[in-house]
Amino acid sequence: MAMNQIEQIEIRWHGRGGQGAVTSANLLAEAAYYAGFKGVTSAPAFGAERRGAPVTASTRLASAPLRHFSQVEAPDMVIILEGSLLTTANATEGLAPNGHVIVNTRLAPEELGLSNGYQVATVDADRIAEEINLRAAGVIMVNTAMLGAVARATELITLDHINRTLRHAFSPKAAEKNIEAARLTFEATRCAS
Amino acid sequence: MTVDTQSVSVITGNRAAAEAARLARVDVVAAYPITPQSPVVETLSKYIETGVLDAEFITVESEHSAMGVCIGAATSGSRVFTASSANGLAYMCEQLSWAAGSRLPIVMGCANRAMSAPWSVLNDQQDAMSQRDQGWIQLYCRNNQEILDTFLQGFRIAEQVKLPVMVCYDGFILSHTVMPVDIPEQEQVDAYLPPYSVHTILDPEEPRNVNPVTLANPRLNGDGVLCHGYMEFRYLMEQAHKEALDMIVVADEEFEACFGRRWGGLLWSYQLEDAEVVLLAAGSLAGEATISADMLRSEGIRAGVLGLRAYRPFPAAAVADALKEAGLVVVFDKSLSYGYDGPIRRDVQAALFEHRVMPEVHGYIAGLGGRDIKARELVDAARDSITWAEQGKGPKPTDWINLQL
């Protein structure tokens, strides 16, 4: 799935309110723009958010500038910031056959029991965030780490694009910690063969 | 591959609005927060607090007061900015009329949101439509770049024709969606938008009465000067709107000369040249409709899009000219004039009749209270209309897209 072969790809993020799904969806759009996608958009599922409640955000990447902003209903990829959402939020709903599923979980891809030809990748981003003590308001944050998993599981973006994005988005100190999280997550991501 | 993107940021529509206000070097911002507009003035308050923008942020207890502050500041010669949505805009209602009647070049953002009741924070265009007859110029945007650019053009237009400008952009759909936006350099904007040259005269050395009670007929003032009656003021305001029809185009042309891009002035079109079926809308929905036109063309239907950028003043002659070859015009409204269908549809129909351009015109209501609208749903509507027209069934009642009764 190299960038130059893609006309448009739609990605849905699943997280819980406070986990930063909307932020990372936006950061992915920016990283993909740096990677050469001319059309990138990202938006939260519109409406009110509550801390802890399941939330979604969507990122659209395209080779040409985007003209439509309606909500994503049949994503090509889902990124799940907390493993339990795979079932409780029915995170693969509408996912294209052979679509990508990228999950923050301790389990290996094969252990998730997913079918439909999905290309599954998993990583224990919680452990990585704990190890490097990446926290916001005391809570460990895995949203930026999961950008590293995207870079590993797909060819949409590279760590360079992620680094540039994070340096743009955060203060120098915070950026370096998030860059470290993305790099470690990139390295630890397991893709089903 | 890595692209050079120095001046481009991936930002929300609200951020684009705030960047435009910063680049326009506004002197005064007065606003009250409301979803989905709040991030605009939150950003500006941060810019002012940190010295990024040399301006005064005046906190107020309501939108009514926010516009009151804007009126006072603009009267004393400041370039002013505010933004609101839905209930907040409605709360400004009385002051909106004062701003326009005082001929003040205030520019405000309206992140379009549904009016209550029932309660909704999500998008449609009922809020701006409910204020359309207050004398403000209304411009609608299709993406975040157009939001930034239209605010800059808005100040240019407002200060030329001496009317306030409301820049309307769809709440959440644009206000909360990030996309690449080229943020121009300050020097470029300064070249396009010169400092506000004050046309109101307020001088403590020479105190005078602003907006006195005006009687029906012209009469001499205390100095023996013949002053307009109320109706003359209102006539001149209407003339200014007619003048704005030209100025909106000029501001866009000048913008292109400075920045290398333009947005169509009063209208923009997509695949309109040979179109038999024209989809017409304002805002992000019109952008979505360009995808629908592509889908219809892939089925062999010659479809195009006419996007309405200026809604007040209404570009009747330009609309009629753009549609003179069309057989069928399908208009999508995100608001209602209750009892008389979609306001854009009715205005388009009146413009066509006035200019003796007679395609079939059908109206659809879509996306009220944030209901999502897909390109394929606009295609379905267009197909229904084509079938209706082919069968010669006459006037078609307004249909509602994705109504789930």
Chai-1 contact restraints between the chains, C-beta under 6 A:
chainA,res_idxA,chainB,res_idxB,connection_type,confidence,min_distance_angstrom,max_distance_angstrom,comment,restraint_id
A,N26,B,V178,contact,1.0,0.0,6.0,A-B,restraint_1
A,A29,B,V10,contact,1.0,0.0,6.0,A-B,restraint_2
A,A29,B,V178,contact,1.0,0.0,6.0,A-B,restraint_3
A,E30,B,V10,contact,1.0,0.0,6.0,A-B,restraint_4
A,Y33,B,V10,contact,1.0,0.0,6.0,A-B,restraint_5
A,Y33,B,P180,contact,1.0,0.0,6.0,A-B,restraint_6
A,Y34,B,T2,contact,1.0,0.0,6.0,A-B,restraint_7
A,G36,B,M1,contact,1.0,0.0,6.0,A-B,restraint_8
A,G36,B,V3,contact,1.0,0.0,6.0,A-B,restraint_9
A,T41,B,T177,contact,1.0,0.0,6.0,A-B,restraint_10
A,T41,B,M179,contact,1.0,0.0,6.0,A-B,restraint_11
A,S42,B,V178,contact,1.0,0.0,6.0,A-B,restraint_12
A,A43,B,H176,contact,1.0,0.0,6.0,A-B,restraint_13
A,A43,B,T177,contact,1.0,0.0,6.0,A-B,restraint_14
A,F46,B,L122,contact,1.0,0.0,6.0,A-B,restraint_15
A,F46,B,F172,contact,1.0,0.0,6.0,A-B,restraint_16
A,F46,B,G370,contact,1.0,0.0,6.0,A-B,restraint_17
A,R67,B,G287,contact,1.0,0.0,6.0,A-B,restraint_18
A,R67,B,T290,contact,1.0,0.0,6.0,A-B,restraint_19
A,R67,B,I291,contact,1.0,0.0,6.0,A-B,restraint_20
A,H68,B,E288,contact,1.0,0.0,6.0,A-B,restraint_21
A,H68,B,I291,contact,1.0,0.0,6.0,A-B,restraint_22
A,H68,B,A375,contact,1.0,0.0,6.0,A-B,restraint_23
A,F69,B,I173,contact,1.0,0.0,6.0,A-B,restraint_24
A,F69,B,T177,contact,1.0,0.0,6.0,A-B,restraint_25
A,F69,B,S284,contact,1.0,0.0,6.0,A-B,restraint_26
A,S70,B,D372,contact,1.0,0.0,6.0,A-B,restraint_27
A,S70,B,I373,contact,1.0,0.0,6.0,A-B,restraint_28
A,S70,B,K374,contact,1.0,0.0,6.0,A-B,restraint_29
A,Q71,B,D372,contact,1.0,0.0,6.0,A-B,restraint_30
